[in-house]
Amino acid sequence: MSRRSGILEFAVLGLLRESPMHGYELRKRLNTSLGVFRAFSYGTLYPCLKTLVANGWLIEEPTHDAETAPLTGRRAKIVYRLTAEGKEHFEQLLSQTGPDAYEDETFAARFAFFGQTSRDVRMRVLEGRRSRLEERLEKMRISLHRTRERLDDYTLELQRHGMESVEREVRWLNELIESERAGRDLKGSATGEPASRDTTSGASGGLPRPGGDPRPDTPDDTAT
């Protein structure tokens, strides 16, 4: 399984833990609410769903209009529901804090479900991500120091822009880690429980960019 496929399975399980959904709704949530997958086709989503069903982590349930579908010529919509085994599997994935959790896309998916994650796991993931970026930043500084005299102005500016982006995310992570240590969630309440979910843009809320700004939602997809 590729890393991207694994992230997609994780995100699907997390969304379905919140409520059952059909494929179109899942695709919309993945593209707009989470901000993790900006563009992927039904040809990517449905094989993932079939795999999760085959593993026993999801079940397929036809909607109530299945009886009238033959009369209208419309195919009944399938709603996907998380099984008890699927919930247990997702919770296992949610508790993992290894190096994969610090990578760019994996971290974005993990952060999107921090509202369902225990505080100690959130801390380990945030600190691991910060360490990973600090290592990246140091390598970028060394590379820039060694090559800056051979670079044209535009390439040099691009490298500086990349460094500033990493520095900005490190500052953002420092703020999040400080809040976690102080026992505050992103809404400022002191609690030892997972942060409450924002239901205005989906149960997991929008995925904040470094600096705390949420990714803007894109317009709803047109049903196919």
Buried (B, 14 or more C-beta within 10 A) or exposed (E): EEEEEBBBBBBBBBBBBBEBBBBBBBBBBBBBBBBBBEEBEEEBBBEBBEBBBEEEBBBEBEEEEBEEBEEEEEEBBBBBEBBEEBBEBBBEBBEBBEEBBBBEBBBBBBBBBBBBBBBEBBBBBBBBBBBBBBEBBEEBEEEBEEEEEEEEEEEBEEBEEBBEEBBEBBEBBEEBBEBBEEEBBBEEEEEEEBBEBBEEBBBBBBBBBBEEEEBEBEEEEEEE
